[in-house]
Amino acid sequence: MCNKVNMKNSIIKILIAVSLFACGQNPSSANQDDSKKEFSKNVKKPSHNQISKFIPDSYEVLDSISGDLNLDNYTDLILILKKHDEENTSDVIENPEKRPLLILIGKDNGGYELAAKSNTTVYCYNCGGMMGDPYQGVTINNGYFSVEHYGGSAWRWSRIITYKFSKSDNHWFLHRDGGESFHVSEPEKSESNMRTKKDFGKIKFEDFDIFEDKE
């Protein structure tokens, strides 16, 4: 069991590194990125009153993270929501319970404003196969944000969806989509499958659908 956990953690670390390179990072900027993560950790968490109006009835917060999403030096927020009873109602084939991802932009008065929402960026509770819930987390880095997944059984896979903010469009667009796959018997023989704007064109955050089969 420990070997499986260590192998999973190793794969996730590799993929996070790949995602950072996608955002224009390089090894020499590792310390700078660590400082940004520390900044996010030190940001005061929003109160329930600040975000409750964005959470529909029968939903709750699955995950959240603070950072600068639109490069205006105000602290923004990503909320990922889930249904209260998704463990019982989600059917990966017939009815995958969607997990809304909300982009909340920070205002100078300390409040938030809903800038964009997607129901099709985060995989469902049982979309990970034998590995269970595939959701691994979300990161923010200077106008980019990435949602990370991991799942499978004998064949393991990961998928990281990265969006980039466009100042000219004042919106977020799909930047990269892909990950790694490997068989547990030969984890060193992983295969990479990464698509970029050259492959899929210009796709707005709201228009991307993780549940659609990739070409």
Phi and psi in degrees as a GROMACS rama.xvg file:
@    title "Ramachandran Plot"
@    xaxis  label "Phi"
@    yaxis  label "Psi"
@TYPE xy
-62.3872  -38.7995  CYS-2
-62.478  -40.3445  ASN-3
-63.4457  -42.7619  LYS-4
-65.2645  -43.4366  VAL-5
-63.7572  -40.9027  ASN-6
-64.4859  -41.2995  MET-7
-62.5065  -45.4557  LYS-8
-62.8528  -36.8465  ASN-9
-64.306  -43.564  SER-10
-62.7752  -43.2935  ILE-11
-63.328  -40.155  ILE-12
-63.6404  -40.3347  LYS-13
-61.9937  -43.182  ILE-14
-69.8447  -34.5694  LEU-15
-63.8433  -38.9571  ILE-16
-62.6378  -41.7235  ALA-17
-60.7857  -41.9723  VAL-18
-63.0019  -38.0207  SER-19
-66.5353  -38.3076  LEU-20
-62.0774  -34.8529  PHE-21
-64.2791  -26.4749  ALA-22
-92.6673  17.0414  CYS-23
83.9745  17.1539  GLY-24
-84.4653  166.009  GLN-25
-145.645  165.247  ASN-26
-55.0265  -31.877  PRO-27
-71.8398  -13.555  SER-28
-97.7817  12.9825  SER-29
-59.743  -43.7493  ALA-30
-64.1686  -37.8421  ASN-31
-62.8647  -41.4579  GLN-32
-65.653  -39.0275  ASP-33
-60.4757  -37.9422  ASP-34
-67.0567  -35.096  SER-35
-65.5541  -39.5307  LYS-36
-64.1665  -39.8864  LYS-37
-64.0629  -38.2351  GLU-38
-58.3301  -46.155  PHE-39
-61.5372  -38.3222  SER-40
-68.1372  -32.5033  LYS-41
-85.5505  -12.3711  ASN-42
-65.8781  135.155  VAL-43
-62.3196  127.839  LYS-44
-66.8638  140.701  LYS-45
-64.8467  148.188  PRO-46
-77.2919  162.782  SER-47
-59.8961  -37.5019  HIS-48
-63.7745  -32.3006  ASN-49
-71.2804  -30.6146  GLN-50
-114.239  -10.0318  ILE-51
-59.7444  -33.2171  SER-52
-68.6284  -16.24  LYS-53
-92.5833  -5.64525  PHE-54
-104.303  112.095  ILE-55
-65.8772  161.053  PRO-56
-58.1637  144.103  ASP-57
75.7462  6.97921  SER-58
-117.462  159.272  TYR-59
-143.369  169.791  GLU-60
-81.1944  121.848  VAL-61
-83.0042  -42.4932  LEU-62
-159.931  159.276  ASP-63
-154.287  154.765  SER-64
-154.459  144.377  ILE-65
-105.994  150.536  SER-66
172.735  -179.293  GLY-67
-95.0325  103.19  ASP-68
-90.5771  -24.5869  LEU-69
-123.106  17.9916  ASN-70
58.3307  39.2315  LEU-71
-112.715  7.39375  ASP-72
70.7647  8.63211  ASN-73
-97.4999  148.588  TYR-74
-78.2514  119.722  THR-75
-102.276  177.683  ASP-76
-144.14  136.727  LEU-77
-107.601  128.737  ILE-78
-114.196  131.655  LEU-79
-114.79  123.488  ILE-80
-106.477  161.243  LEU-81
-146.154  155.229  LYS-82
-72.0163  148.138  LYS-83
-55.2663  -41.0236  HIS-84
-112.434  31.5664  ASP-85
-59.8637  -28.4874  GLU-86
-60.8607  -27.3332  GLU-87
-99.9948  -22.3306  ASN-88
-107.482  -17.8146  THR-89
-76.5391  130.05  SER-90
-125.356  111.442  ASP-91
-59.2143  -25.7989  VAL-92
-94.9127  -51.9548  ILE-93
-90.35  -36.9722  GLU-94
-153.395  73.6386  ASN-95
-68.6566  119.248  PRO-96
-66.1899  120.295  GLU-97
-73.801  147.836  LYS-98
-116.61  99.8952  ARG-99
-62.1311  139.193  PRO-100
-114.222  121.587  LEU-101
-110.593  133.274  LEU-102
-100.994  113.543  ILE-103
-109.932  121.716  LEU-104
-91.7282  130.758  ILE-105
-72.6761  140.201  GLY-106
-109.386  163.645  LYS-107
-68.2879  -14.6727  ASP-108
-90.8261  4.82223  ASN-109
91.3805  -6.02159  GLY-110
-90.8832  -172.595  GLY-111
-131.092  153.799  TYR-112
-130.449  133.555  GLU-113
-70.7716  118.932  LEU-114
-100.527  -33.2301  ALA-115
-163.953  156.391  ALA-116
-146.047  141.135  LYS-117
-136.827  134.769  SER-118
-97.6347  2.00361  ASN-119
-131.788  35.1508  THR-120
-110.086  -25.6424  THR-121
-110.415  131.703  VAL-122
-66.1348  158.092  TYR-123
-76.9136  170.905  CYS-124
-54.9035  -42.8514  TYR-125
-110.496  28.9343  ASN-126
-83.5487  -0.797056  CYS-127
-95.7093  4.39901  GLY-128
68.4638  -141.342  GLY-129
-64.6083  -21.4932  MET-130
-78.7565  -7.42229  MET-131
86.3885  -149.321  GLY-132
-59.5182  120.322  ASP-133
-81.4429  -12.0929  PRO-134
-66.4371  127.543  TYR-135
-110.528  -29.1274  GLN-136
151.605  177.112  GLY-137
-135.552  142.289  VAL-138
-126.975  154.012  THR-139
-126.009  137.227  ILE-140
-152.198  97.5364  ASN-141
51.1478  57.9433  ASN-142
87.4181  -8.93832  GLY-143
-102.546  149.01  TYR-144
-144.54  147.066  PHE-145
-129.011  137.629  SER-146
-110.435  127.009  VAL-147
-111.683  137.306  GLU-148
-132.072  155.382  HIS-149
-152.143  134.481  TYR-150
-165.219  -166.229  GLY-151
115.205  -169.882  GLY-152
-134.237  -105.956  SER-153
-65.4584  -39.8141  ALA-154
-93.1368  120.744  TRP-155
-101.773  150.241  ARG-156
-143.404  158.042  TRP-157
-134.392  156.842  SER-158
-149.782  126.185  ARG-159
-119.948  123.227  ILE-160
-103.965  119.991  ILE-161
-117.724  132.268  THR-162
-114.505  153.106  TYR-163
-129.473  136.983  LYS-164
-79.6097  135.353  PHE-165
-108.069  117.375  SER-166
-65.7744  -37.3924  LYS-167
-66.9649  -34.0263  SER-168
-96.4187  -11.8614  ASP-169
53.9648  45.5395  ASN-170
-158.346  173.904  HIS-171
-108.94  139.908  TRP-172
-131.076  151.952  PHE-173
-59.7375  129.429  LEU-174
-108.414  -48.1461  HIS-175
-146.788  152.04  ARG-176
-148.669  117.279  ASP-177
164.038  -171.837  GLY-178
-179.37  -148.986  GLY-179
-125.676  155.417  GLU-180
-139.381  147.408  SER-181
-161.967  159.794  PHE-182
-93.8501  140.516  HIS-183
-61.3092  -24.073  VAL-184
-76.5303  -19.5872  SER-185
-139.954  64.276  GLU-186
-62.3321  -22.8293  PRO-187
-74.1302  -13.4588  GLU-188
-102.035  55.3025  LYS-189
-79.2786  151.609  SER-190
-115.759  136.892  GLU-191
-100.993  140.252  SER-192
-138.901  96.4497  ASN-193
-124.822  127.867  MET-194
-112.033  149.697  ARG-195
-128.484  -175.335  THR-196
-57.4387  -29.5933  LYS-197
-61.901  -27.7058  LYS-198
-89.8008  -41.1442  ASP-199
-112.89  -4.13381  PHE-200
80.4668  -156.904  GLY-201
-97.0269  109.344  LYS-202
-121.407  121.557  ILE-203
-68.5464  152.094  LYS-204
-48.6968  -46.8431  PHE-205
-70.3792  -21.625  GLU-206
-90.5687  -14.1237  ASP-207
-73.4544  140.163  PHE-208
-129.913  107.531  ASP-209
-68.4031  -18.5616  ILE-210
-83.6605  -11.4778  PHE-211
-78.9691  143.798  GLU-212
-67.2096  136.99  ASP-213
-79.0111  147.343  LYS-214
